[in-house]
Amino acid sequence: FGEAEGEQAWIGIWQGSSKRTFWCSPANLDRAAAQAERWSHDGADVYVDVAVFRFAEQPLPTTRGSELDVGALVGLWIDADIAGPGHVNQNLPATIEEMLQALEAYPLRPTLVVNSGHGVHCWWLFKEPWEINGIEDQARAKTFMLEFQEGIRNLIFAQHGWHMDNTADLARCLRLP
């Protein structure tokens, strides 16, 4: 996130129970990390935005960014649930190790693998942020993200009979470890 700087660039840390967002500049990720840690000590689910948002001024804590507010993406992601309590779908990998072993068939290795507590988020980070400037860039990014996830869904998950949620919305937030 640090490369996507600017006066209008914002990253959100979201607390599920209060539905509040802590907004900070990508240049101040230490503040975001400290806030996430404070909220997690309260036992709350804490999430981070996958995108850098562009707002003219600092958004309010009650504001959530939309796809139209996305100013940059730092990578691509999937959210892979693992079998266990709390999941509607039962056709899921039995373990994280089983899912990661199956993912080895994909030609690109994820840059990061985050244990979310109920599954895994795999991130393929870009060398530099993909700047989204206008509706055409947004549409291109959305299509690319959808096709990326659909490719993994068809190439890996469907081959094993597993379900994978569509989490391709550009304003997605993912649970922190």
N, C-alpha and C positions, 0 to 999 in steps of 0.2 A: 504493500500500500504506500510505502514511503516515497515512491517515485511519482505518484499521482498527487502532487501538491498543488496548492493554489488557494486563493482566498475563498473560493466558493466550493472547495472540495471537503466532503464530510463522510465520515464512517460512523455507523451506528452500532452500538452494543445494546441489545434489547433484552429486557427482563420479562419473561413470560407471565409471571403472576401479576405484576403491576401494569403490564402493557405499556411500560415506559421505555424510552430510548435515551441513551446517553450518547450525545453527538460529539465528535472531536475531529480535529484536523488529522489527516494521515501523517503529518509531521509530529504529532503528539501521541503516538501509539502507546507510550508508557502510561499516559492518563487513562486510555481505554482499558489497558490491561489491569490497572489498579481498580477501576470501577467494576470490571468483570469479576475480579477477585472479591471485592466487597460484597457484591450481590450473591456470588456463589456461597459465601460464608453464611448468608441468610437462608440457605437451602433452596434458593430459586433456580429455575432453569434459566441459563444465560446463553444468548445467541449473538453471533456476529454477522454483519452484512457481508455478502460475497462481492459487493460492488462498492465503488466510490460514488457517492451521490453529489449532485451539483445543486446548490441552493444559493440564492442571492445573499442570504444572511443565515446565521446559525438557526437551524430549525428548533422548534419547541420540543420538549421531552415527550409530548403526546403525538408528535408527528412520526409517521412511518413513510419512508420513501416509496415511490412507485417506479415502475419500469421507465416511465417518462422522465424521471429525475436522475436516472443512471448516467453518470458522466464517464465512467471507466470500469473495465473489468480487469482483474488481476490474474484470472485463470479460468479454467473450466472445472466442473465438479460433478460428482454423483453422490447420492445419499443411498447407501445400501443397508437396508434393515437386515438384522440377524434374527433367526427364529427365537422366540421366547415370549414371555408375557407382554401384553400391551400392544401387540400387532394384530390387526384384523386379518391380514393375509398370512396363511400358514405355509405357503410354498416359498420359503426363504432359505438361504444357506443356513446350515446348522451352527457353524462357527465362523468367526472372522477369518481364521486360517483357511477354511474351505473356500470362502469367497475370494480371498487374496490369491490363493493358488489358481482358481479358475480365471482370475483377472490376468494372470501371466500370459494367457493366450492373446491378450490385446497387445498390439505392437509398441505402444508407448507406456512406460511405467509411470505411475503417479508420482508427483513430486513430494506430496504429503499424504499420510494416512492418519486420520484422526478418529480415535475411538470416542463415539458420542454417548456411550452408555447403553444404547439400544441398537447399535449398528456401527457403521463406519462411513465417514466422509472421505472420499478420495479426491484430491486436488491435483490438477495439472496446471502448474503456474506458468505464466508467460515470463519471458525475459524482461519485458517492460509492460506497463499497463496498456491495454487496448482502449484508447480514447474513443468515446462515443459522442459524436458531434452531430446532433440532428436526428430526425426521424428515419432517414435512410440508413445511417450507421446503426441505429437501434434495431431496425428490422433485420439488418444483416447479422448483427450479434445474436439476436433472438433465434433466427433460423439456424445459425451455426451451433448454438447451444443445444437446440432441440435435436438437430441431426447428430451431434456428438453423443448425447445421452441415448438416442434411439439406436445408434450404432452399437454401443456397449450393451444395451438392453437385448438387441437381436443377436449379437455375436457371442456374448458371454451368458447372460442371465437366461435367455430363452433356451439355450442349448442345455441348460441344467434344469429347466422347468421352474425357474425362480421368478418371482415378481420383483420389479424395481420401480419405485415411485418416480413419476415425472416431477423433477425439481428444477426444471429449466427456466423458470421465471427469473429474469435478470435482477429483480429486487429481493430475491431469496435471502433469508438469513438461516444460518446453520448453528446447531448447538455447539458450544465450546466443549473441549475435553473435560 
